[in-house]
Amino acid sequence: MVNAQLSHLIELQEIDTRILEIGRSINDIPRRLREAESSLQSSHDALKKTEQQRDALEKKKREKERALDDANEKIVKLKSRTGEIKTNKEYQALLREIEAVERERSLIEDEIIALMVDADSLQRQIRAAEDDFRKRMEEVEARKKRISEEQERLETHLLSLQDTRKKIRSMIDGEIYDEYIQLIELHRGFAVSEVRGEICQGCNMNIPPQLFVEIKKNEEIYHCPHCRRILFYREPAA
């Protein structure tokens, strides 16, 4: 006949193992949420970088447009001086000056066109980056929702397990329970171990044959001679 206290300890260990697993899962949720946010951050950073490139290009284009206005104004002023010209030499010099400014204006116009082409390309990149960001935002929000729902399920299950644990705890003698807690703390949550083939599954050390015979009866509480865990035996599945 299985010792009642041992049976309760086995059940308590199973409950505590599950409680520890759920606790680790709940504690890992902030990291998972940060991970979800970080994947969104990379997409956001890519979008912002492209927007900054676009803004810098627009600024450069405005500067070139001001330079074009200055060149046009300069040409108008130069041409207005033709009425003041008295010699052919002065006229030829003025023409050369006008031609130089016109060449400069033509170069500026070419630069503005090139900047407009680049700006158009960047705008397409921005639209693609915005689409990617929106898609990732939706994915992240869905992922965060799943994580939050999982957290709620875990916390509900945890409360249920804690209630069950209280009931089992009330059926265990105080001295035996205190020993169990000491072993839980010593072995990081693993105080009760199954014995299989004369081997303690807690420390993987051999159990003396005679002790193994007694453990198989599950009539008394025995400890592993190596790790001090509480031992029990379970019949192999058919």
Secondary structure, 3 states (H helix, E strand, C coil): CCCHHHHHHHHHHHHHHHHHHHHHHHHHHHHHHHHHHHHHHHHHHHHHHHHHHHHHHHHHHHHHHHHHHHHHHHHHHHHHHHHHCCCHHHHHHHHHHHHHHHHHHHHHHHHHHHHHHHHHHHHHHHHHHHHHHHHHHHHHHHHHHHHHHHHHHHHHHHHHHHHHHHHHHCCCCHHHHHHHHHHHHHCCCCCEEEEECCEECCCCCECCHHHHHHHHHCCCCEECCCCCCEEECCCCCC
